[in-house]
Amino acid sequence: MSEVHKLAPHGGLVIGRESPDQPAIRRLLALSDAYAASLYPAESNHLVDVVTLLQSNVIFLVARQAGAIIGCGSVVLHTEAPDDAYAEIKRMYVDEHVRGLKLGRRLLEALEAETVAAGVFVTRLETGIYNHAAIALYERLGYRKIPPFAEYWDDPLSVFYEKRLAHA
């Protein structure tokens, strides 16, 4: 693990930056892919691959409990236009065996803290309309619906969100 996030461990939970190119993380991403494919057609799945997650403008976080990888999430920093810099949340996934323990919330809060630390104060994301748990999480944490952004189109199976983060 490179940098351990400054959140205090909760029940042995540690969230930190790691490479997405590890067998256990690839397994988790494959589970995420399978889940998305069970809900949406391929053209409505906007998943990024490990090669993208390895780019220098990506912050990839892993949640571990007792050493086991149980969740992940990332932000892709878009700073090309300084007046419209934002971080896109991608690849949020929690292993089904540990859902309901507020791990998604802790991962999202850690990603937001990393985003602010990188000097970016807006997060955006796309999720699917059938991903009710994710939608509830985002709305509880202050995300507001927006129109499609960047390369996205007005897909009836997608919903888009944005949150303005407090400056440090």
Backbone as a chain_set.jsonl record, in Angstrom:
{"seq": "MSEVHKLAPHGGLVIGRESPDQPAIRRLLALSDAYAASLYPAESNHLVDVVTLLQSNVIFLVARQAGAIIGCGSVVLHTEAPDDAYAEIKRMYVDEHVRGLKLGRRLLEALEAETVAAGVFVTRLETGIYNHAAIALYERLGYRKIPPFAEYWDDPLSVFYEKRLAHA", "coords": {"N": [[0.837, -1.164, 0.0], [0.633, 2.179, -0.871], [0.056, 5.194, -0.019], [-1.643, 5.55, 2.965], [-4.935, 6.362, 3.605], [-6.081, 9.2, 5.487], [-8.229, 8.673, 7.096], [-9.386, 7.336, 10.116], [-8.826, 3.939, 10.97], [-11.61, 1.772, 10.877], [-13.019, -0.67, 12.58], [-10.891, -2.286, 11.765], [-10.709, -1.479, 9.182], [-9.013, -0.194, 6.409], [-8.329, 2.347, 4.182], [-6.71, 3.113, 1.256], [-4.32, 4.352, -1.192], [-3.642, 2.337, -3.942], [-2.261, 0.206, -6.495], [-4.304, -0.534, -9.271], [-3.727, -2.747, -10.683], [-3.625, -5.505, -9.68], [-4.083, -8.934, -8.881], [-6.259, -9.503, -7.029], [-7.691, -7.14, -7.112], [-8.327, -6.958, -9.81], [-10.091, -9.12, -9.859], [-12.159, -8.096, -8.26], [-12.947, -5.948, -9.884], [-13.855, -7.408, -12.076], [-16.097, -8.615, -10.94], [-17.601, -6.297, -10.563], [-17.952, -5.547, -13.251], [-19.523, -7.727, -14.142], [-21.8, -7.386, -12.562], [-22.727, -4.869, -13.512], [-23.21, -5.589, -16.178], [-25.331, -7.313, -15.809], [-27.392, -5.613, -15.34], [-27.543, -3.646, -17.355], [-27.423, -2.904, -20.925], [-24.521, -3.33, -23.064], [-23.849, -0.893, -24.374], [-24.69, 0.98, -22.564], [-23.061, 0.773, -20.432], [-20.489, 2.292, -18.821], [-17.804, 1.719, -18.12], [-14.422, 1.87, -16.955], [-11.221, 0.595, -17.878], [-8.407, -1.312, -16.488], [-6.043, -0.291, -17.578], [-6.713, 2.387, -18.056], [-7.192, 3.134, -15.408], [-4.626, 3.129, -14.435], [-3.479, 5.459, -15.27], [-1.778, 8.642, -14.902], [-3.435, 10.697, -14.044], [-5.317, 9.619, -12.404], [-6.701, 8.702, -9.324], [-6.673, 5.964, -7.376], [-8.351, 4.129, -5.035], [-8.325, 1.658, -2.468], [-10.191, -0.428, -0.357], [-9.497, -2.215, 2.506], [-9.961, -4.921, 4.74], [-8.773, -6.552, 7.479], [-6.651, -7.168, 5.842], [-7.813, -8.176, 3.519], [-9.073, -7.337, 0.309], [-11.89, -5.415, -0.064], [-13.326, -3.476, -1.312], [-13.39, -0.757, -3.718], [-12.566, 2.3, -5.444], [-12.359, 5.164, -7.606], [-11.055, 8.324, -8.799], [-11.027, 10.253, -11.699], [-9.064, 12.769, -12.669], [-9.886, 15.731, -14.215], [-8.418, 18.256, -15.478], [-7.86, 19.851, -17.58], [-9.198, 22.139, -18.499], [-8.921, 24.717, -16.58], [-10.927, 26.41, -15.463], [-13.083, 24.773, -15.44], [-12.473, 22.487, -14.007], [-12.723, 19.183, -12.836], [-13.408, 16.153, -11.024], [-13.997, 12.919, -12.002], [-15.895, 10.404, -10.66], [-15.271, 7.02, -10.646], [-15.618, 3.464, -10.986], [-16.563, 2.681, -8.435], [-17.053, 0.248, -6.125], [-18.239, -2.265, -3.98], [-17.604, -5.262, -2.354], [-20.069, -7.786, -2.419], [-20.423, -9.242, -0.064], [-19.902, -7.576, 2.045], [-21.627, -5.496, 1.986], [-23.827, -2.898, 3.133], [-22.54, -2.023, 5.358], [-21.738, 0.559, 5.378], [-19.456, 1.044, 3.9], [-19.27, 2.002, 1.276], [-19.917, 4.695, 1.624], [-17.71, 5.538, 3.176], [-15.614, 5.07, 1.373], [-16.351, 6.855, -0.695], [-16.234, 9.32, 0.667], [-13.489, 9.332, 1.229], [-12.471, 9.457, -1.384], [-13.44, 11.975, -2.11], [-11.965, 13.574, -0.31], [-9.371, 13.096, -1.266], [-9.634, 14.238, -3.769], [-10.037, 16.983, -3.186], [-7.559, 17.425, -1.963], [-5.992, 17.247, -4.209], [-6.503, 19.623, -5.361], [-8.874, 20.013, -6.713], [-12.292, 20.795, -6.886], [-14.805, 19.936, -7.575], [-16.882, 17.208, -8.086], [-18.029, 14.738, -10.347], [-20.28, 12.326, -11.727], [-21.478, 9.338, -13.35], [-24.113, 7.086, -13.14], [-26.115, 4.102, -13.206], [-29.682, 3.878, -13.696], [-30.879, 1.771, -12.359], [-29.323, 1.192, -10.244], [-29.973, 1.435, -7.355], [-29.004, 1.574, -4.673], [-26.551, 2.911, -4.958], [-27.421, 5.359, -6.022], [-28.971, 6.306, -3.868], [-26.933, 6.596, -1.946], [-25.272, 8.592, -3.143], [-27.072, 10.755, -3.282], [-27.671, 11.109, -0.551], [-25.224, 12.035, 0.32], [-25.075, 14.555, -0.737], [-24.951, 14.906, -3.515], [-26.097, 16.235, -6.589], [-28.467, 16.029, -9.222], [-27.498, 16.366, -12.631], [-27.284, 17.455, -16.107], [-26.129, 15.283, -18.834], [-22.546, 15.05, -19.077], [-19.255, 15.842, -20.374], [-18.197, 13.255, -22.488], [-20.553, 11.844, -22.409], [-23.889, 10.824, -23.367], [-27.424, 11.536, -23.595], [-28.542, 9.147, -22.192], [-31.216, 7.057, -21.487], [-30.905, 5.18, -19.481], [-29.083, 6.108, -17.742], [-28.025, 8.234, -15.046], [-26.882, 11.38, -13.959], [-24.605, 13.066, -11.808], [-23.438, 15.725, -9.655], [-21.201, 17.249, -7.34], [-20.242, 19.944, -5.371], [-17.314, 20.519, -3.719], [-16.094, 21.458, -0.49], [-13.574, 23.906, -0.102], [-10.303, 23.262, 1.09]], "CA": [[0.0, 0.0, 0.0], [1.457, 3.374, -0.857], [-0.393, 6.133, 0.989], [-2.847, 5.165, 3.696], [-5.78, 7.533, 3.762], [-6.035, 9.711, 6.849], [-9.372, 8.246, 7.895], [-9.013, 6.361, 11.143], [-9.356, 2.61, 10.684], [-12.897, 1.48, 11.508], [-13.183, -2.114, 12.577], [-9.825, -2.868, 10.971], [-10.813, -0.989, 7.814], [-7.986, 0.725, 5.949], [-8.542, 2.797, 2.81], [-5.476, 3.741, 0.796], [-3.973, 4.29, -2.614], [-2.967, 1.123, -4.4], [-2.331, -0.031, -7.927], [-5.441, -1.375, -9.66], [-3.21, -3.894, -11.435], [-3.35, -6.606, -8.761], [-5.081, -9.991, -9.13], [-7.462, -9.386, -6.194], [-8.463, -5.99, -7.582], [-8.898, -7.36, -11.1], [-11.232, -9.966, -9.524], [-13.215, -7.192, -7.81], [-13.431, -5.227, -11.07], [-14.629, -8.374, -12.872], [-17.401, -8.701, -10.281], [-18.279, -5.044, -10.894], [-18.354, -5.666, -14.662], [-20.62, -8.697, -14.232], [-22.982, -6.754, -11.968], [-23.203, -3.859, -14.462], [-23.737, -6.291, -17.357], [-26.618, -7.923, -15.459], [-28.398, -4.554, -15.249], [-27.577, -2.717, -18.491], [-26.757, -3.354, -22.153], [-23.123, -2.894, -23.191], [-23.73, 0.519, -24.768], [-25.02, 1.82, -21.411], [-22.043, 0.562, -19.405], [-19.407, 3.257, -19.045], [-16.744, 1.27, -17.231], [-13.058, 2.089, -17.423], [-10.394, -0.595, -17.663], [-7.238, -1.16, -15.63], [-5.078, 0.595, -18.25], [-7.156, 3.753, -17.754], [-7.011, 3.365, -13.971], [-3.194, 3.288, -14.174], [-3.023, 6.755, -15.777], [-1.276, 9.543, -13.861], [-4.491, 11.596, -13.583], [-6.294, 8.805, -11.683], [-6.449, 8.304, -7.932], [-7.38, 4.702, -7.166], [-8.339, 3.746, -3.619], [-8.741, 0.299, -2.132], [-10.584, -0.665, 1.033], [-9.093, -3.538, 3.001], [-10.29, -5.269, 6.117], [-7.934, -7.701, 7.835], [-5.809, -7.438, 4.681], [-8.585, -8.568, 2.341], [-9.644, -6.257, -0.483], [-13.348, -5.524, 0.003], [-13.958, -2.409, -2.082], [-12.491, 0.154, -4.427], [-13.149, 3.447, -6.122], [-11.34, 6.037, -8.172], [-11.422, 9.581, -9.437], [-10.237, 10.661, -12.852], [-8.952, 14.222, -12.591], [-9.989, 16.446, -15.493], [-7.944, 19.61, -15.167], [-7.44, 20.475, -18.841], [-9.798, 23.47, -18.512], [-8.884, 25.085, -15.158], [-12.191, 26.998, -15.007], [-14.087, 23.712, -15.35], [-11.8, 21.284, -13.514], [-13.565, 18.3, -12.03], [-12.955, 14.772, -10.861], [-15.086, 11.984, -12.263], [-15.863, 9.198, -9.833], [-15.398, 5.806, -11.448], [-15.279, 2.153, -10.434], [-16.979, 2.472, -7.04], [-17.604, -1.099, -5.978], [-18.052, -2.912, -2.682], [-17.903, -6.686, -2.418], [-21.432, -8.026, -1.938], [-20.394, -9.836, 1.272], [-19.745, -6.554, 3.078], [-22.547, -4.381, 1.744], [-24.655, -2.548, 4.275], [-21.688, -1.609, 6.471], [-21.363, 1.954, 5.106], [-18.152, 1.115, 3.256], [-19.399, 2.888, 0.118], [-19.843, 6.065, 2.126], [-16.327, 5.813, 3.573], [-14.821, 5.162, 0.137], [-16.698, 8.095, -1.381], [-15.657, 10.427, 1.444], [-12.039, 9.296, 1.011], [-12.234, 9.965, -2.739], [-13.659, 13.422, -2.07], [-10.815, 14.173, 0.375], [-8.237, 13.03, -2.206], [-9.922, 15.201, -4.831], [-9.728, 18.305, -2.634], [-6.098, 17.482, -1.784], [-5.409, 17.437, -5.545], [-6.839, 20.976, -5.805], [-10.088, 19.983, -7.538], [-13.377, 21.007, -5.929], [-16.076, 19.482, -8.145], [-16.919, 15.807, -8.505], [-19.152, 14.367, -11.208], [-20.347, 10.883, -11.966], [-22.598, 8.715, -14.053], [-24.486, 5.771, -12.652], [-27.305, 3.593, -13.863], [-30.946, 4.138, -13.001], [-31.27, 0.618, -11.549], [-28.379, 1.048, -9.139], [-30.675, 2.201, -6.329], [-28.153, 1.805, -3.496], [-25.583, 3.952, -5.31], [-28.165, 6.623, -6.142], [-29.302, 6.74, -2.507], [-25.687, 7.05, -1.329], [-24.854, 9.874, -3.721], [-28.003, 11.808, -2.881], [-27.476, 11.344, 0.888], [-23.98, 12.783, 0.524], [-25.151, 15.892, -1.308], [-24.824, 14.961, -4.97], [-27.29, 16.757, -7.251], [-28.587, 15.613, -10.622], [-27.087, 17.313, -13.667], [-27.378, 16.863, -17.444], [-24.909, 14.558, -19.232], [-21.339, 15.872, -19.171], [-18.126, 15.282, -21.128], [-18.536, 12.444, -23.664], [-21.802, 11.107, -22.197], [-25.082, 11.24, -24.089], [-28.635, 11.471, -22.778], [-28.947, 7.742, -22.148], [-32.312, 6.919, -20.52], [-30.519, 4.264, -18.412], [-28.062, 6.774, -16.932], [-28.305, 9.448, -14.286], [-25.624, 12.104, -13.769], [-24.574, 13.827, -10.561], [-22.305, 16.606, -9.366], [-21.11, 17.81, -5.986], [-19.202, 20.95, -5.149], [-16.635, 20.195, -2.47], [-15.567, 22.599, 0.253], [-12.134, 24.122, -0.192], [-9.592, 22.909, 2.331]], "C": [[0.886, 1.231, 0.0], [0.977, 4.309, 0.24], [-1.649, 5.602, 1.666], [-3.656, 6.424, 3.92], [-5.866, 7.924, 5.224], [-7.268, 9.37, 7.67], [-8.896, 7.223, 8.92], [-9.585, 5.006, 10.772], [-10.63, 2.369, 11.494], [-13.111, -0.018, 11.435], [-12.129, -2.798, 11.738], [-9.845, -2.417, 9.525], [-9.7, 0.008, 7.53], [-8.295, 1.053, 4.494], [-7.278, 3.519, 2.381], [-5.284, 3.608, -0.697], [-3.232, 2.984, -2.891], [-3.071, 1.057, -5.908], [-3.559, -0.894, -8.231], [-5.008, -2.654, -10.375], [-2.71, -4.985, -10.48], [-4.422, -7.672, -8.999], [-6.361, -9.839, -8.311], [-8.325, -8.203, -6.626], [-9.07, -6.295, -8.947], [-10.133, -8.249, -10.877], [-12.42, -9.1, -9.102], [-13.808, -6.416, -8.986], [-14.237, -6.142, -11.98], [-16.014, -8.576, -12.265], [-18.236, -7.464, -10.576], [-18.795, -5.077, -12.33], [-19.564, -6.582, -14.813], [-21.912, -8.108, -13.671], [-23.574, -5.734, -12.943], [-23.832, -4.521, -15.694], [-25.082, -6.955, -17.06], [-27.741, -6.892, -15.431], [-28.603, -3.767, -16.536], [-26.955, -3.333, -19.733], [-25.362, -2.732, -22.262], [-22.994, -1.402, -23.51], [-24.079, 1.479, -23.625], [-24.075, 1.592, -20.235], [-20.836, 1.427, -19.736], [-18.249, 2.959, -18.098], [-15.377, 1.604, -17.815], [-12.226, 0.869, -17.049], [-9.173, -0.273, -16.8], [-6.208, -0.233, -16.268], [-5.432, 2.057, -17.977], [-6.907, 4.077, -16.291], [-5.549, 3.548, -13.579], [-2.648, 4.644, -14.623], [-2.66, 7.687, -14.622], [-2.341, 10.499, -13.322], [-5.596, 10.854, -12.827], [-5.803, 8.536, -10.267], [-7.317, 7.076, -7.691], [-7.227, 4.299, -5.706], [-8.894, 2.34, -3.44], [-9.105, 0.264, -0.656], [-10.198, -2.09, 1.392], [-9.589, -3.7, 4.431], [-9.569, -6.569, 6.425], [-7.095, -8.14, 6.64], [-6.545, -7.784, 3.415], [-9.153, -7.341, 1.635], [-11.16, -6.444, -0.532], [-14.074, -4.425, -0.766], [-12.917, -1.554, -2.765], [-13.288, 1.307, -5.018], [-12.028, 4.323, -6.652], [-11.941, 7.363, -8.596], [-10.461, 9.814, -10.585], [-10.24, 12.182, -12.837], [-8.948, 14.819, -13.991], [-9.654, 17.908, -15.217], [-7.489, 20.359, -16.411], [-7.961, 21.902, -18.957], [-9.895, 23.934, -17.054], [-10.194, 25.678, -14.624], [-13.298, 25.965, -14.874], [-13.427, 22.402, -14.91], [-12.785, 20.481, -12.668], [-12.913, 16.933, -11.946], [-14.163, 13.879, -11.109], [-14.896, 10.728, -11.424], [-16.155, 8.001, -10.723], [-15.089, 4.59, -10.583], [-15.52, 2.006, -8.939], [-17.605, 1.086, -6.976], [-17.244, -1.648, -4.608], [-18.455, -4.366, -2.835], [-19.26, -6.954, -1.77], [-21.471, -8.583, -0.52], [-20.267, -8.811, 2.388], [-20.645, -5.34, 2.825], [-23.411, -4.148, 2.971], [-23.863, -2.077, 5.48], [-21.151, -0.184, 6.303], [-19.966, 2.107, 4.509], [-18.191, 2.033, 2.037], [-19.276, 4.344, 0.526], [-18.398, 6.419, 2.482], [-15.405, 5.918, 2.359], [-15.084, 6.484, -0.574], [-16.128, 9.305, -0.639], [-14.142, 10.482, 1.283], [-11.686, 9.825, -0.379], [-12.425, 11.481, -2.79], [-12.479, 14.131, -1.404], [-9.586, 14.175, -0.536], [-8.408, 14.045, -3.332], [-9.583, 16.619, -4.375], [-8.218, 18.461, -2.458], [-5.383, 17.695, -3.121], [-5.756, 18.812, -6.118], [-8.046, 21.047, -6.726], [-11.278, 19.972, -6.585], [-14.763, 20.668, -6.469], [-15.915, 18.01, -8.502], [-18.162, 15.593, -9.343], [-19.132, 12.857, -11.373], [-21.562, 10.531, -12.793], [-22.851, 7.397, -13.366], [-25.766, 5.359, -13.356], [-28.553, 3.765, -13.02], [-31.398, 2.975, -12.122], [-30.346, 0.385, -10.359], [-28.885, 1.89, -7.96], [-29.82, 2.507, -5.107], [-27.147, 2.915, -3.772], [-26.273, 5.315, -5.39], [-28.495, 7.166, -4.755], [-28.068, 7.279, -1.793], [-25.298, 8.426, -1.845], [-25.778, 10.996, -3.265], [-27.885, 12.126, -1.391], [-26.243, 12.202, 1.152], [-23.926, 14.098, -0.245], [-24.945, 16.011, -2.803], [-26.158, 15.38, -5.573], [-27.289, 16.336, -8.716], [-28.197, 16.751, -11.553], [-27.348, 16.675, -15.026], [-26.107, 16.07, -17.765], [-23.727, 15.526, -19.383], [-20.292, 15.12, -19.99], [-18.623, 14.504, -22.342], [-19.854, 11.684, -23.527], [-22.927, 11.671, -23.05], [-26.272, 11.066, -23.155], [-29.225, 10.068, -22.84], [-30.061, 7.596, -21.113], [-31.989, 5.964, -19.368], [-29.468, 4.862, -17.476], [-28.639, 7.951, -16.177], [-26.947, 10.058, -13.938], [-25.72, 12.981, -12.534], [-23.325, 14.694, -10.48], [-22.375, 17.037, -7.908], [-19.973, 18.793, -5.959], [-18.63, 20.704, -3.764], [-16.105, 21.453, -1.811], [-14.062, 22.687, 0.068], [-11.499, 23.799, 1.147], [-9.21, 24.143, 3.116]], "O": [[1.812, 1.315, 0.807], [1.473, 4.21, 1.362], [-2.615, 5.245, 0.991], [-3.126, 7.438, 4.373], [-5.738, 7.074, 6.105], [-7.344, 9.747, 8.839], [-8.091, 6.348, 8.605], [-10.721, 4.926, 10.303], [-10.701, 2.73, 12.668], [-13.354, -0.571, 10.362], [-12.422, -3.786, 11.063], [-9.07, -2.925, 8.715], [-9.47, 0.936, 8.305], [-8.498, 0.157, 3.674], [-6.822, 4.436, 3.064], [-5.987, 2.857, -1.373], [-2.321, 2.594, -2.161], [-3.87, 1.765, -6.522], [-3.823, -1.87, -7.529], [-5.826, -3.535, -10.638], [-1.53, -5.336, -10.478], [-5.567, -7.328, -9.293], [-7.451, -10.029, -8.849], [-9.55, -8.255, -6.518], [-10.214, -5.924, -9.208], [-11.11, -8.145, -11.618], [-13.55, -9.336, -9.531], [-15.024, -6.247, -9.075], [-15.206, -5.698, -12.595], [-16.998, -8.697, -12.995], [-19.44, -7.565, -10.812], [-19.931, -4.687, -12.598], [-20.514, -6.256, -15.524], [-22.988, -8.306, -14.236], [-24.783, -5.73, -13.176], [-24.862, -4.066, -16.19], [-25.889, -7.139, -17.971], [-28.915, -7.256, -15.49], [-29.701, -3.273, -16.793], [-26.068, -4.181, -19.631], [-25.073, -1.723, -21.619], [-22.118, -0.727, -22.968], [-23.788, 2.672, -23.716], [-24.271, 2.16, -19.161], [-20.241, 1.3, -20.806], [-17.779, 3.835, -17.372], [-15.203, 1.617, -19.033], [-12.484, 0.202, -16.048], [-8.937, 0.878, -16.433], [-5.561, 0.539, -15.56], [-4.551, 2.87, -17.699], [-6.459, 5.176, -15.966], [-5.261, 4.069, -12.502], [-1.48, 4.947, -14.383], [-3.166, 7.542, -13.51], [-2.162, 11.06, -12.241], [-6.685, 11.394, -12.631], [-4.642, 8.19, -10.048], [-8.543, 7.139, -7.79], [-6.113, 4.148, -5.206], [-9.796, 1.902, -4.154], [-8.419, 0.847, 0.183], [-10.526, -3.041, 0.683], [-9.63, -2.751, 5.213], [-9.733, -7.565, 5.721], [-6.854, -9.332, 6.444], [-5.971, -7.7, 2.329], [-9.652, -6.419, 2.28], [-11.657, -7.479, -0.975], [-15.301, -4.441, -0.862], [-11.73, -1.608, -2.445], [-14.517, 1.278, -5.076], [-10.887, 4.232, -6.198], [-13.156, 7.509, -8.732], [-9.254, 9.604, -10.466], [-11.29, 12.81, -12.976], [-8.125, 14.465, -14.835], [-10.503, 18.686, -14.782], [-6.811, 21.382, -16.312], [-7.257, 22.781, -19.455], [-10.851, 23.583, -16.363], [-10.534, 25.47, -13.46], [-14.335, 26.237, -14.27], [-13.79, 21.33, -15.394], [-13.568, 21.034, -11.895], [-11.994, 16.609, -12.698], [-15.218, 14.061, -10.501], [-13.852, 10.079, -11.484], [-17.146, 7.97, -11.452], [-14.387, 4.687, -9.577], [-14.784, 1.299, -8.251], [-18.568, 0.793, -7.685], [-16.114, -1.519, -4.138], [-19.517, -4.671, -3.378], [-19.564, -6.417, -0.704], [-22.475, -8.407, 0.17], [-20.497, -9.133, 3.553], [-20.428, -4.276, 3.403], [-23.691, -5.066, 3.742], [-24.445, -1.762, 6.517], [-20.224, 0.224, 7.001], [-19.363, 3.176, 4.602], [-17.236, 2.77, 1.793], [-18.61, 5.132, -0.146], [-17.92, 7.495, 2.122], [-14.514, 6.767, 2.328], [-14.148, 7.157, -1.005], [-15.594, 10.218, -1.268], [-13.569, 11.57, 1.21], [-10.71, 10.559, -0.533], [-11.655, 12.186, -3.442], [-12.04, 15.177, -1.881], [-8.843, 15.156, -0.569], [-7.433, 14.64, -3.791], [-8.919, 17.366, -5.095], [-7.662, 19.515, -2.771], [-4.29, 18.26, -3.156], [-5.35, 19.136, -7.234], [-8.223, 22.032, -7.443], [-11.284, 19.236, -5.598], [-15.775, 21.065, -5.891], [-14.938, 17.616, -9.138], [-19.212, 16.183, -9.089], [-18.106, 12.204, -11.183], [-22.519, 11.295, -12.919], [-21.913, 6.667, -13.044], [-26.416, 6.168, -14.018], [-28.491, 3.794, -11.79], [-32.219, 3.17, -11.226], [-30.572, -0.524, -9.56], [-28.3, 2.918, -7.619], [-29.909, 3.606, -4.559], [-26.914, 3.768, -2.915], [-25.755, 6.307, -4.877], [-28.317, 8.357, -4.497], [-28.141, 8.302, -1.112], [-25.024, 9.33, -1.055], [-25.31, 12.075, -2.9], [-27.987, 13.29, -1.002], [-26.22, 12.997, 2.091], [-22.857, 14.69, -0.391], [-24.78, 17.119, -3.312], [-27.218, 14.939, -5.128], [-26.243, 16.294, -9.363], [-28.507, 17.918, -11.316], [-27.609, 15.474, -15.098], [-25.116, 16.175, -17.042], [-23.905, 16.681, -19.772], [-20.428, 13.926, -20.259], [-19.392, 15.037, -23.143], [-20.236, 10.952, -24.44], [-22.918, 12.848, -23.41], [-26.142, 10.516, -22.062], [-30.265, 9.837, -23.457], [-29.867, 7.978, -19.959], [-32.718, 5.935, -18.376], [-29.018, 4.207, -16.536], [-29.607, 8.579, -16.607], [-25.986, 9.341, -13.659], [-26.766, 13.562, -12.244], [-22.313, 14.439, -11.133], [-23.452, 17.17, -7.327], [-18.881, 18.521, -6.457], [-19.353, 20.682, -2.769], [-15.712, 22.402, -2.49], [-13.362, 21.675, 0.078], [-12.087, 24.034, 2.203], [-8.608, 24.033, 4.183]]}, "num_chains": 1, "name": "protein.A"}
